[in-house]
Amino acid sequence: MSVQRKPRSPLRGGVLNGISAFLTNTPALSTNSVVFNFWLVMMGITNSLFAIVIALLGFQVMSASTFGFEELTLKEILPRIGLAFLLANTSIFLIDGL
């Protein structure tokens, strides 16, 4: 006597294959045009905010000696701003690398 198996549902097989493909294959974010365009918009906003912060820091450094504040120097702040700028502008490629 043979045991009859229930036929496998094509829906269940498709869902399991889809979940398996989603969990094992992560697409690169830089190749997805929607994600890349959104990242470009966010980088434009971030870069404009960097420019505003650098301008405000420049005014603060220039006026610091006038008002007697000499605790903040541009030499200390500029490398940190440069590193943050570099990391923000290469973030999508760093994420793809991970």
Distance bins in CASP14 RR format, pairs under 12 A and 6 or more apart:
PFRMAT RR
TARGET T0000
AUTHOR 0000-0000-0000
RMODE 2
METHOD distances of the structure
MODEL  1
6 12 0 0 0 0 0 1 0 0 0 0 0
7 13 0 0 0 0 0 1 0 0 0 0 0
8 14 0 0 0 0 1 0 0 0 0 0 0
8 15 0 0 0 0 0 1 0 0 0 0 0
8 16 0 0 0 0 1 0 0 0 0 0 0
8 17 0 0 0 0 0 1 0 0 0 0 0
9 15 0 0 0 0 1 0 0 0 0 0 0
9 16 0 0 0 0 0 1 0 0 0 0 0
10 16 0 0 0 0 0 1 0 0 0 0 0
10 17 0 0 0 0 0 1 0 0 0 0 0
11 17 0 0 0 0 0 1 0 0 0 0 0
11 18 0 0 0 0 0 1 0 0 0 0 0
12 18 0 0 0 0 0 1 0 0 0 0 0
12 19 0 0 0 0 0 1 0 0 0 0 0
13 19 0 0 0 0 1 0 0 0 0 0 0
13 20 0 0 0 0 1 0 0 0 0 0 0
13 21 0 0 0 0 0 1 0 0 0 0 0
14 20 0 0 0 0 1 0 0 0 0 0 0
14 21 0 0 0 0 1 0 0 0 0 0 0
14 22 0 0 0 0 0 1 0 0 0 0 0
15 21 0 0 0 0 0 1 0 0 0 0 0
15 22 0 0 0 0 0 1 0 0 0 0 0
16 22 0 0 0 0 0 1 0 0 0 0 0
16 23 0 0 0 0 0 1 0 0 0 0 0
17 23 0 0 0 0 0 1 0 0 0 0 0
17 24 0 0 0 0 0 1 0 0 0 0 0
17 25 0 0 0 0 0 1 0 0 0 0 0
18 24 0 0 0 0 1 0 0 0 0 0 0
18 25 0 0 0 0 1 0 0 0 0 0 0
19 25 0 0 0 0 0 1 0 0 0 0 0
21 27 0 0 0 0 0 1 0 0 0 0 0
26 32 0 0 0 0 0 1 0 0 0 0 0
26 95 0 0 0 0 0 1 0 0 0 0 0
26 96 0 0 0 0 1 0 0 0 0 0 0
26 97 0 0 0 0 0 1 0 0 0 0 0
26 98 0 0 0 0 1 0 0 0 0 0 0
27 33 0 0 0 0 0 1 0 0 0 0 0
27 34 0 0 0 0 0 1 0 0 0 0 0
27 35 0 0 0 0 1 0 0 0 0 0 0
27 36 0 0 0 0 0 1 0 0 0 0 0
27 95 0 0 0 0 0 1 0 0 0 0 0
27 96 0 0 0 0 1 0 0 0 0 0 0
28 35 0 0 0 0 1 0 0 0 0 0 0
28 36 0 0 0 0 1 0 0 0 0 0 0
28 92 0 0 0 0 1 0 0 0 0 0 0
28 93 0 0 0 0 1 0 0 0 0 0 0
28 95 0 0 0 0 1 0 0 0 0 0 0
28 96 1 0 1 0 0 0 0 0 0 0 0
28 97 0 0 0 0 1 0 0 0 0 0 0
28 98 0 0 0 0 0 1 0 0 0 0 0
29 35 1 0 1 0 0 0 0 0 0 0 0
29 36 1 0 0 1 0 0 0 0 0 0 0
29 37 0 0 0 0 0 1 0 0 0 0 0
29 38 0 0 0 0 1 0 0 0 0 0 0
29 39 1 0 0 1 0 0 0 0 0 0 0
29 91 0 0 0 0 1 0 0 0 0 0 0
29 92 1 0 1 0 0 0 0 0 0 0 0
29 93 0 0 0 0 1 0 0 0 0 0 0
29 94 0 0 0 0 0 1 0 0 0 0 0
29 95 1 0 1 0 0 0 0 0 0 0 0
29 96 1 0 1 0 0 0 0 0 0 0 0
29 97 0 0 0 0 1 0 0 0 0 0 0
29 98 0 0 0 0 0 1 0 0 0 0 0
30 36 1 0 1 0 0 0 0 0 0 0 0
30 37 0 0 0 0 0 1 0 0 0 0 0
30 38 0 0 0 0 0 1 0 0 0 0 0
30 39 0 0 0 0 1 0 0 0 0 0 0
30 40 0 0 0 0 0 1 0 0 0 0 0
30 90 0 0 0 0 0 1 0 0 0 0 0
30 91 0 0 0 0 0 1 0 0 0 0 0
30 92 1 0 1 0 0 0 0 0 0 0 0
30 93 1 0 0 1 0 0 0 0 0 0 0
30 94 0 0 0 0 0 1 0 0 0 0 0
30 95 0 0 0 0 1 0 0 0 0 0 0
30 96 1 0 1 0 0 0 0 0 0 0 0
30 97 0 0 0 0 1 0 0 0 0 0 0
31 39 0 0 0 0 0 1 0 0 0 0 0
31 92 0 0 0 0 0 1 0 0 0 0 0
31 93 0 0 0 0 0 1 0 0 0 0 0
31 96 0 0 0 0 1 0 0 0 0 0 0
32 38 0 0 0 0 1 0 0 0 0 0 0
32 39 0 0 0 0 1 0 0 0 0 0 0
32 92 0 0 0 0 1 0 0 0 0 0 0
32 95 0 0 0 0 0 1 0 0 0 0 0
32 96 0 0 0 0 0 1 0 0 0 0 0
33 39 0 0 0 0 0 1 0 0 0 0 0
33 40 0 0 0 0 0 1 0 0 0 0 0
34 40 0 0 0 0 0 1 0 0 0 0 0
34 41 0 0 0 0 0 1 0 0 0 0 0
35 41 0 0 0 0 0 1 0 0 0 0 0
35 42 0 0 0 0 0 1 0 0 0 0 0
35 91 0 0 0 0 0 1 0 0 0 0 0
35 92 1 0 0 1 0 0 0 0 0 0 0
35 95 0 0 0 0 1 0 0 0 0 0 0
35 96 0 0 0 0 0 1 0 0 0 0 0
36 42 0 0 0 0 0 1 0 0 0 0 0
36 43 0 0 0 0 0 1 0 0 0 0 0
36 91 0 0 0 0 0 1 0 0 0 0 0
36 92 1 0 0 1 0 0 0 0 0 0 0
36 93 0 0 0 0 0 1 0 0 0 0 0
36 95 0 0 0 0 0 1 0 0 0 0 0
36 96 0 0 0 0 0 1 0 0 0 0 0
37 43 0 0 0 0 0 1 0 0 0 0 0
37 44 0 0 0 0 0 1 0 0 0 0 0
37 92 0 0 0 0 0 1 0 0 0 0 0
38 44 0 0 0 0 0 1 0 0 0 0 0
38 45 0 0 0 0 0 1 0 0 0 0 0
38 92 0 0 0 0 1 0 0 0 0 0 0
39 45 0 0 0 0 0 1 0 0 0 0 0
39 46 0 0 0 0 1 0 0 0 0 0 0
39 88 0 0 0 0 0 1 0 0 0 0 0
39 89 0 0 0 0 1 0 0 0 0 0 0
39 90 0 0 0 0 0 1 0 0 0 0 0
39 91 1 0 0 1 0 0 0 0 0 0 0
39 92 1 0 1 0 0 0 0 0 0 0 0
39 93 0 0 0 0 0 1 0 0 0 0 0
39 94 0 0 0 0 0 1 0 0 0 0 0
39 95 0 0 0 0 1 0 0 0 0 0 0
39 96 0 0 0 0 0 1 0 0 0 0 0
40 46 0 0 0 0 0 1 0 0 0 0 0
40 47 0 0 0 0 0 1 0 0 0 0 0
40 89 0 0 0 0 0 1 0 0 0 0 0
40 91 0 0 0 0 0 1 0 0 0 0 0
40 92 0 0 0 0 1 0 0 0 0 0 0
41 47 0 0 0 0 0 1 0 0 0 0 0
41 48 0 0 0 0 0 1 0 0 0 0 0
42 48 0 0 0 0 0 1 0 0 0 0 0
42 49 0 0 0 0 0 1 0 0 0 0 0
42 88 0 0 0 0 1 0 0 0 0 0 0
42 89 0 0 0 0 0 1 0 0 0 0 0
42 91 0 0 0 0 1 0 0 0 0 0 0
42 92 0 0 0 0 1 0 0 0 0 0 0
43 49 0 0 0 0 0 1 0 0 0 0 0
43 50 0 0 0 0 0 1 0 0 0 0 0
43 85 0 0 0 0 0 1 0 0 0 0 0
43 86 0 0 0 0 0 1 0 0 0 0 0
43 87 0 0 0 0 0 1 0 0 0 0 0
43 88 1 0 0 1 0 0 0 0 0 0 0
43 89 1 0 0 1 0 0 0 0 0 0 0
43 90 0 0 0 0 1 0 0 0 0 0 0
43 91 0 0 0 0 1 0 0 0 0 0 0
43 92 0 0 0 0 1 0 0 0 0 0 0
43 93 0 0 0 0 0 1 0 0 0 0 0
44 50 0 0 0 0 1 0 0 0 0 0 0
44 51 0 0 0 0 1 0 0 0 0 0 0
44 85 0 0 0 0 0 1 0 0 0 0 0
44 88 0 0 0 0 1 0 0 0 0 0 0
44 89 0 0 0 0 1 0 0 0 0 0 0
45 51 0 0 0 0 0 1 0 0 0 0 0
45 52 0 0 0 0 0 1 0 0 0 0 0
45 88 0 0 0 0 0 1 0 0 0 0 0
46 52 0 0 0 0 0 1 0 0 0 0 0
46 53 0 0 0 0 0 1 0 0 0 0 0
46 81 0 0 0 0 0 1 0 0 0 0 0
46 84 0 0 0 0 1 0 0 0 0 0 0
46 85 0 0 0 0 1 0 0 0 0 0 0
46 86 0 0 0 0 0 1 0 0 0 0 0
46 87 0 0 0 0 0 1 0 0 0 0 0
46 88 1 0 1 0 0 0 0 0 0 0 0
46 89 1 0 0 1 0 0 0 0 0 0 0
46 91 0 0 0 0 1 0 0 0 0 0 0
47 53 0 0 0 0 0 1 0 0 0 0 0
47 54 0 0 0 0 0 1 0 0 0 0 0
47 81 0 0 0 0 0 1 0 0 0 0 0
47 82 0 0 0 0 0 1 0 0 0 0 0
47 84 0 0 0 0 0 1 0 0 0 0 0
47 85 1 0 0 1 0 0 0 0 0 0 0
47 86 0 0 0 0 0 1 0 0 0 0 0
47 88 1 0 0 1 0 0 0 0 0 0 0
47 89 1 0 0 1 0 0 0 0 0 0 0
48 54 0 0 0 0 0 1 0 0 0 0 0
48 55 0 0 0 0 0 1 0 0 0 0 0
48 85 0 0 0 0 0 1 0 0 0 0 0
48 88 0 0 0 0 0 1 0 0 0 0 0
49 55 0 0 0 0 0 1 0 0 0 0 0
49 56 0 0 0 0 0 1 0 0 0 0 0
49 81 0 0 0 0 0 1 0 0 0 0 0
49 84 0 0 0 0 0 1 0 0 0 0 0
49 85 0 0 0 0 0 1 0 0 0 0 0
49 88 0 0 0 0 1 0 0 0 0 0 0
50 56 0 0 0 0 0 1 0 0 0 0 0
50 57 0 0 0 0 0 1 0 0 0 0 0
50 78 0 0 0 0 0 1 0 0 0 0 0
50 80 0 0 0 0 0 1 0 0 0 0 0
50 81 1 0 0 1 0 0 0 0 0 0 0
50 82 0 0 0 0 1 0 0 0 0 0 0
50 83 0 0 0 0 0 1 0 0 0 0 0
50 84 1 0 0 1 0 0 0 0 0 0 0
50 85 1 0 1 0 0 0 0 0 0 0 0
50 86 0 0 0 0 0 1 0 0 0 0 0
50 87 0 0 0 0 0 1 0 0 0 0 0
50 88 1 0 0 1 0 0 0 0 0 0 0
50 89 0 0 0 0 1 0 0 0 0 0 0
51 57 0 0 0 0 0 1 0 0 0 0 0
51 58 0 0 0 0 0 1 0 0 0 0 0
51 81 0 0 0 0 0 1 0 0 0 0 0
51 85 0 0 0 0 1 0 0 0 0 0 0
52 58 0 0 0 0 0 1 0 0 0 0 0
52 59 0 0 0 0 0 1 0 0 0 0 0
52 81 0 0 0 0 0 1 0 0 0 0 0
53 59 0 0 0 0 0 1 0 0 0 0 0
53 60 0 0 0 0 0 1 0 0 0 0 0
53 77 0 0 0 0 1 0 0 0 0 0 0
53 78 0 0 0 0 0 1 0 0 0 0 0
53 80 0 0 0 0 0 1 0 0 0 0 0
53 81 1 0 0 1 0 0 0 0 0 0 0
53 82 0 0 0 0 0 1 0 0 0 0 0
53 84 0 0 0 0 1 0 0 0 0 0 0
53 85 0 0 0 0 1 0 0 0 0 0 0
54 60 0 0 0 0 0 1 0 0 0 0 0
54 61 0 0 0 0 0 1 0 0 0 0 0
54 74 0 0 0 0 1 0 0 0 0 0 0
54 77 0 0 0 0 1 0 0 0 0 0 0
54 78 0 0 0 0 1 0 0 0 0 0 0
54 80 0 0 0 0 0 1 0 0 0 0 0
54 81 1 0 0 1 0 0 0 0 0 0 0
54 82 0 0 0 0 1 0 0 0 0 0 0
54 84 0 0 0 0 0 1 0 0 0 0 0
54 85 0 0 0 0 1 0 0 0 0 0 0
55 61 0 0 0 0 0 1 0 0 0 0 0
55 62 0 0 0 0 0 1 0 0 0 0 0
55 74 0 0 0 0 0 1 0 0 0 0 0
55 81 0 0 0 0 0 1 0 0 0 0 0
56 62 0 0 0 0 0 1 0 0 0 0 0
56 63 0 0 0 0 0 1 0 0 0 0 0
56 72 0 0 0 0 0 1 0 0 0 0 0
56 74 0 0 0 0 0 1 0 0 0 0 0
56 77 0 0 0 0 0 1 0 0 0 0 0
56 81 0 0 0 0 0 1 0 0 0 0 0
57 63 0 0 0 0 0 1 0 0 0 0 0
57 64 0 0 0 0 0 1 0 0 0 0 0
57 72 1 0 0 1 0 0 0 0 0 0 0
57 73 0 0 0 0 0 1 0 0 0 0 0
57 74 1 0 0 1 0 0 0 0 0 0 0
57 75 0 0 0 0 0 1 0 0 0 0 0
57 76 0 0 0 0 0 1 0 0 0 0 0
57 77 1 0 1 0 0 0 0 0 0 0 0
57 78 0 0 0 0 1 0 0 0 0 0 0
57 80 0 0 0 0 0 1 0 0 0 0 0
57 81 1 0 0 1 0 0 0 0 0 0 0
57 82 0 0 0 0 0 1 0 0 0 0 0
58 64 0 0 0 0 1 0 0 0 0 0 0
58 72 0 0 0 0 1 0 0 0 0 0 0
58 73 0 0 0 0 0 1 0 0 0 0 0
58 74 1 0 0 1 0 0 0 0 0 0 0
58 75 0 0 0 0 0 1 0 0 0 0 0
58 77 0 0 0 0 1 0 0 0 0 0 0
58 78 0 0 0 0 1 0 0 0 0 0 0
58 81 0 0 0 0 0 1 0 0 0 0 0
59 66 0 0 0 0 0 1 0 0 0 0 0
59 67 0 0 0 0 0 1 0 0 0 0 0
59 72 0 0 0 0 0 1 0 0 0 0 0
59 74 0 0 0 0 0 1 0 0 0 0 0
60 66 0 0 0 0 0 1 0 0 0 0 0
60 67 0 0 0 0 1 0 0 0 0 0 0
60 68 0 0 0 0 0 1 0 0 0 0 0
60 69 0 0 0 0 1 0 0 0 0 0 0
60 70 0 0 0 0 0 1 0 0 0 0 0
60 71 0 0 0 0 0 1 0 0 0 0 0
60 72 1 0 0 1 0 0 0 0 0 0 0
60 73 0 0 0 0 0 1 0 0 0 0 0
60 74 0 0 0 0 1 0 0 0 0 0 0
60 77 0 0 0 0 1 0 0 0 0 0 0
61 67 0 0 0 0 0 1 0 0 0 0 0
61 68 0 0 0 0 0 1 0 0 0 0 0
61 69 0 0 0 0 1 0 0 0 0 0 0
61 70 0 0 0 0 1 0 0 0 0 0 0
61 71 0 0 0 0 0 1 0 0 0 0 0
61 72 1 0 0 1 0 0 0 0 0 0 0
61 73 1 0 0 1 0 0 0 0 0 0 0
61 74 1 0 1 0 0 0 0 0 0 0 0
61 75 0 0 0 0 1 0 0 0 0 0 0
61 76 0 0 0 0 0 1 0 0 0 0 0
61 77 0 0 0 0 1 0 0 0 0 0 0
61 78 0 0 0 0 1 0 0 0 0 0 0
62 69 0 0 0 0 0 1 0 0 0 0 0
62 70 0 0 0 0 0 1 0 0 0 0 0
62 72 0 0 0 0 0 1 0 0 0 0 0
62 73 0 0 0 0 0 1 0 0 0 0 0
62 74 0 0 0 0 1 0 0 0 0 0 0
63 69 0 0 0 0 1 0 0 0 0 0 0
63 70 0 0 0 0 0 1 0 0 0 0 0
63 72 0 0 0 0 0 1 0 0 0 0 0
64 70 1 0 1 0 0 0 0 0 0 0 0
64 71 1 0 0 1 0 0 0 0 0 0 0
64 72 1 0 0 1 0 0 0 0 0 0 0
64 73 0 0 0 0 1 0 0 0 0 0 0
64 74 0 0 0 0 1 0 0 0 0 0 0
64 77 0 0 0 0 0 1 0 0 0 0 0
65 71 0 0 0 0 0 1 0 0 0 0 0
65 72 0 0 0 0 0 1 0 0 0 0 0
65 73 0 0 0 0 0 1 0 0 0 0 0
70 76 0 0 0 0 0 1 0 0 0 0 0
71 77 0 0 0 0 0 1 0 0 0 0 0
72 78 0 0 0 0 0 1 0 0 0 0 0
72 80 0 0 0 0 0 1 0 0 0 0 0
73 79 0 0 0 0 0 1 0 0 0 0 0
73 80 0 0 0 0 0 1 0 0 0 0 0
74 80 0 0 0 0 0 1 0 0 0 0 0
74 81 0 0 0 0 1 0 0 0 0 0 0
74 82 0 0 0 0 0 1 0 0 0 0 0
75 81 0 0 0 0 0 1 0 0 0 0 0
77 83 0 0 0 0 0 1 0 0 0 0 0
77 84 0 0 0 0 0 1 0 0 0 0 0
78 84 0 0 0 0 0 1 0 0 0 0 0
78 85 0 0 0 0 0 1 0 0 0 0 0
79 85 0 0 0 0 0 1 0 0 0 0 0
79 86 0 0 0 0 0 1 0 0 0 0 0
80 86 0 0 0 0 0 1 0 0 0 0 0
80 87 0 0 0 0 0 1 0 0 0 0 0
81 87 0 0 0 0 0 1 0 0 0 0 0
81 88 0 0 0 0 0 1 0 0 0 0 0
82 88 0 0 0 0 1 0 0 0 0 0 0
82 89 0 0 0 0 1 0 0 0 0 0 0
82 90 0 0 0 0 0 1 0 0 0 0 0
83 89 0 0 0 0 0 1 0 0 0 0 0
83 90 0 0 0 0 0 1 0 0 0 0 0
84 90 0 0 0 0 0 1 0 0 0 0 0
84 91 0 0 0 0 0 1 0 0 0 0 0
85 91 0 0 0 0 0 1 0 0 0 0 0
86 93 0 0 0 0 0 1 0 0 0 0 0
86 94 0 0 0 0 0 1 0 0 0 0 0
87 93 0 0 0 0 0 1 0 0 0 0 0
87 94 1 0 0 1 0 0 0 0 0 0 0
87 95 0 0 0 0 0 1 0 0 0 0 0
88 94 0 0 0 0 0 1 0 0 0 0 0
88 95 0 0 0 0 0 1 0 0 0 0 0
90 96 0 0 0 0 0 1 0 0 0 0 0
90 97 0 0 0 0 0 1 0 0 0 0 0
91 97 0 0 0 0 0 1 0 0 0 0 0
91 98 0 0 0 0 0 1 0 0 0 0 0
92 98 0 0 0 0 0 1 0 0 0 0 0
END
